[in-house]
Amino acid sequence: MPALKILVIDDQPINVQLLKRKFEREGLQVIAAYNGRDGLALIKRDKPDLVLLDVMMPDMDGIEVCQRMQADEETRAIPVIFITARTNKESKLEGLGVGAVDYITKPIDLDETLARVQTQLRFVTINRAMIDLQRRLEESRRAATIGAVTEGIAHNLNNLLAVAIGNLDLIKVHHEDPAQVKKILPHVEAAVHRIVMIIRQLSSLVVNTRPTLVKAGVDQLIEGGIARFHRDYRNTAPVSVDNPLGGMEVETNTEIVEEVISRVLVNGWEAYDNEPDAPRPLSIRTRLLDRGDEGQFVEFAVEDRGHGIDPAIADQLFEPFVSSKHTVGVGMGLTVARHALRNLGGEVTVANRAGGGASSILIHPTRWRETPGSENA
């Protein structure tokens, strides 16, 4: 591991030499500058681990150097310890206010200065270790997600293809019996439809650009979502609606929101026991949320009275192909819904509903606001 690098910026060469000799004895690498401008150039070029910065310097003082460091994304995280002859409280507060992490007063006590520097360097090392750990965890999580998606795709598509091929074999056997063929064909069609849905879901997961936006009424989005639920999932289940917002317009992409609503509805519908003719009540209610500086949001609460959230998968609901259901071709609905709504600046959460069942909360901003990580058109 390379030695940690310290930059000393001081217009008094004797101070620089004393500090350099002290730090190098402790195995630290030291570079030096004798004015603020040269110091900034070295900071940009060498990216030191810590800067010891004299406050009182001609031309550009330490306060200005620190301010410029804070204004630059590349140097903002480098810790700065001020060296100053000023001992009053106001001067120290001024230095801390512009981003310094510590203060050393003149005349310099070398042992105390070394101790303060080593403390800050420990923080630097810990912080870097945490960043590296976070990166490794993210890479592991990404690899695990890719593995889960790949395994889920293979498992689901293999099952669906087996259903389709098996029923096609039955059609070959009964090709001279139109009634039997007519009875078998819907099973083939259903399997193919599921395959198409999985491919559509995968396609939507890789899209992360700013969607085309239009103004649409809340009532229009709900009606479109319910219609899509009935059409795409071949479902006729009634959905009750309580929408006090009526036709209030939001800036959105109707295709995305309708698709999200339909996915959440089918998730609620599948939360019930698969009993023929048994009622499966679903409902949607809305309200307006005011989040101050974040703006106003429309909340769509999609509720069911099914089994609620399985505790075994409560922390993994939004992972691809995680499901408590045992039907073929499930497990990506919530993953896709959250991804899609986040692209619009919204969010999807799911919680158990008081009295039984679950409540899926969709949050959608009334107006588009650029979010970190989103791409401009």
HELIX and SHEET records of a PDB file:
HELIX    1   1 PRO A   13  ARG A   25  1                                  13    
HELIX    2   2 GLY A   36  ASP A   46  1                                  11    
HELIX    3   3 GLY A   62  ALA A   71  1                                  10    
HELIX    4   4 LYS A   89  GLY A   97  1                                   9    
HELIX    5   5 LEU A  110  VAL A  173  1                                  64    
HELIX    6   6 PRO A  178  LEU A  205  1                                  28    
HELIX    7   7 VAL A  218  ASP A  232  1                                  15    
HELIX    8   8 THR A  254  TRP A  269  1                                  16    
HELIX    9   9 GLY A  292  GLU A  294  5                                   3    
HELIX   10  10 PRO A  311  GLN A  316  5                                   6    
HELIX   11  11 GLY A  333  ARG A  342  1                                  10    
SHEET    1   A 5 GLN A  29  ALA A  33  0                                        
SHEET    2   A 5 LYS A   5  ILE A   9  1                                        
SHEET    3   A 5 LEU A  50  ASP A  54  1                                        
SHEET    4   A 5 VAL A  80  THR A  84  1                                        
SHEET    5   A 5 ASP A 102  THR A 105  1                                        
SHEET    1   B 2 VAL A 214  GLY A 217  0                                        
SHEET    2   B 2 GLU A 249  THR A 252 -1                                        
SHEET    1   C 5 VAL A 239  ASP A 242  0                                        
SHEET    2   C 5 LEU A 282  ASP A 290  1                                        
SHEET    3   C 5 GLN A 296  ASP A 304 -1                                        
SHEET    4   C 5 ALA A 358  PRO A 365 -1                                        
SHEET    5   C 5 GLU A 347  ASN A 352 -1                                        
END                                                                             
